[in-house]
Amino acid sequence: MRPYQEDGYQWAMRLAAAGMGGCLADDMGLGKTLQLLAFMACSLEREPDAPPFLVVAPVSLLENWAEEITRFFERGTFKMLTLYGETLSSKRLPKDAVDAELAGEGITRLLRRDWLGGANLVLTTYETL
């Protein structure tokens, strides 16, 4: 990582150690994706059974996240689930399988119980939520 990326990563780690979170917001192209992935990888290394990380981004950026993982991390660091389009459809319960009480409240698009599999990183988009 470049020095400013290392600074951003260390900042995220300090916040997490203090029980807080934050959002990196700077100019495009300065490596926020890499900084966040490094933070996630370190967190998973320290706590392998932690709940999965959820990244919600425009569809156009989901491929970038996957490419960064392939480029900078060892295979197996992340068990990634990209959840949109056909993949998302295959994880949803059929409408007739949704509990009648929930359906009555307008909740008709639930995911199957096993939708997560073994993923520790879920990439999805607000365009399909």
Backbone torsions as a table, in degrees:
resi	resn	phi	psi	omega
1	MET	NA	152.6	174.3
2	ARG	-75.8	160.2	-176.6
3	PRO	-54.7	-42.7	-179.1
4	TYR	-69.4	-29.3	175.3
5	GLN	-70.6	-40.4	176.3
6	GLU	-60.8	-40.6	177.6
7	ASP	-60.7	-45.0	179.7
8	GLY	-64.0	-41.4	177.4
9	TYR	-62.9	-47.5	-179.8
10	GLN	-62.7	-37.3	177.4
11	TRP	-61.3	-46.4	179.0
12	ALA	-62.4	-39.2	179.1
13	MET	-66.1	-40.6	178.0
14	ARG	-64.0	-42.2	178.0
15	LEU	-61.8	-44.9	-179.6
16	ALA	-62.2	-40.9	179.2
17	ALA	-63.4	-27.7	179.2
18	ALA	-90.4	3.7	179.1
19	GLY	79.1	22.4	-179.0
20	MET	-122.1	171.1	175.6
21	GLY	-131.9	170.4	179.6
22	GLY	-157.1	175.8	-179.0
23	CYS	-129.6	126.7	176.0
24	LEU	-82.6	125.5	-179.3
25	ALA	-140.2	99.5	176.8
26	ASP	-139.6	-168.6	-179.7
27	ASP	-61.3	151.4	177.3
28	MET	-64.4	147.7	174.1
29	GLY	86.6	12.3	-178.7
30	LEU	-102.6	7.0	171.4
31	GLY	94.0	26.7	179.0
32	LYS	-62.8	-37.7	-179.9
33	THR	-60.5	-47.1	179.2
34	LEU	-62.3	-42.6	179.5
35	GLN	-60.7	-45.0	-179.7
36	LEU	-67.7	-40.0	178.2
37	LEU	-64.6	-38.7	177.4
38	ALA	-63.0	-42.0	176.9
39	PHE	-60.6	-46.6	-179.5
40	MET	-62.7	-44.6	-179.0
41	ALA	-61.8	-44.1	179.2
42	CYS	-63.9	-42.7	179.1
43	SER	-61.8	-41.8	179.4
44	LEU	-70.1	-32.5	176.8
45	GLU	-65.9	-40.2	179.8
46	ARG	-74.0	-33.9	-176.9
47	GLU	-137.9	79.9	-174.5
48	PRO	-59.1	-26.2	-178.7
49	ASP	-95.5	15.4	179.2
50	ALA	-64.3	154.4	175.2
51	PRO	-59.4	156.7	-178.4
52	PRO	-68.7	154.9	173.2
53	PHE	-84.2	144.8	178.1
54	LEU	-118.5	123.6	176.0
55	VAL	-114.6	121.5	177.6
56	VAL	-113.8	117.1	-175.0
57	ALA	-146.8	164.8	174.0
58	PRO	-59.9	148.4	-179.8
59	VAL	-51.6	-38.7	-177.1
60	SER	-62.0	-19.2	-179.5
61	LEU	-99.9	-14.4	-177.2
62	LEU	-61.7	-39.0	178.4
63	GLU	-64.6	-36.8	177.7
64	ASN	-60.8	-42.9	178.0
65	TRP	-59.9	-46.8	-180.0
66	ALA	-62.1	-40.6	178.7
67	GLU	-65.0	-39.8	178.6
68	GLU	-63.2	-40.1	178.3
69	ILE	-61.9	-47.2	-179.8
70	THR	-63.6	-38.4	-175.2
71	ARG	-74.4	-38.4	-169.2
72	PHE	-111.9	-9.5	-173.9
73	PHE	-125.2	149.3	177.5
74	GLU	-65.4	146.1	176.9
75	ARG	-56.1	134.3	179.2
76	GLY	95.3	-10.5	177.6
77	THR	-59.3	-44.5	178.9
78	PHE	-117.4	135.6	169.6
79	LYS	-101.6	94.4	-167.9
80	MET	-94.8	138.5	172.4
81	LEU	-121.3	116.5	175.5
82	THR	-94.2	115.7	-167.8
83	LEU	-117.3	86.4	171.5
84	TYR	-162.0	167.2	179.7
85	GLY	60.6	-135.2	-177.4
86	GLU	-62.8	-35.4	179.0
87	THR	-61.5	-43.9	178.4
88	LEU	-64.9	-44.0	179.6
89	SER	-58.2	-39.4	-178.0
90	SER	-71.1	-18.5	-179.4
91	LYS	-92.4	-8.7	-177.7
92	ARG	-83.9	149.2	172.9
93	LEU	-74.7	145.5	171.4
94	PRO	-63.3	146.3	-177.1
95	LYS	-53.8	-36.4	-177.8
96	ASP	-72.9	-9.4	178.9
97	ALA	-93.3	-6.9	179.7
98	VAL	-78.6	134.7	179.0
99	ASP	-49.3	136.4	-177.2
100	ALA	-58.7	-38.1	179.7
101	GLU	-64.5	-43.8	177.6
102	LEU	-65.0	-43.0	179.4
103	ALA	-60.4	-38.1	177.7
104	GLY	-63.1	-25.8	178.0
105	GLU	-91.0	4.3	178.0
106	GLY	89.4	6.6	179.5
107	ILE	-93.3	103.0	-175.5
108	THR	-127.7	3.4	-175.4
109	ARG	-123.3	58.2	-179.9
110	LEU	-85.2	156.2	175.8
111	LEU	-91.1	153.6	176.4
112	ARG	-61.4	155.8	-178.4
113	ARG	-58.5	-37.6	-176.0
114	ASP	-94.7	20.3	-172.2
115	TRP	-58.1	-32.3	-174.4
116	LEU	-77.0	-28.8	-174.5
117	GLY	58.8	-136.2	179.7
118	GLY	-102.0	16.1	-174.4
119	ALA	-63.8	141.3	172.5
120	ASN	-115.1	0.6	176.0
121	LEU	-144.5	120.7	178.4
122	VAL	-111.8	122.0	175.4
123	LEU	-104.3	123.5	178.1
124	THR	-144.7	-179.3	-177.8
125	THR	-131.8	148.1	177.0
126	TYR	-68.8	-16.6	-179.0
127	GLU	-69.7	-15.0	-179.1
128	THR	-119.0	-0.2	-177.7
129	LEU	-74.9	NA	NA
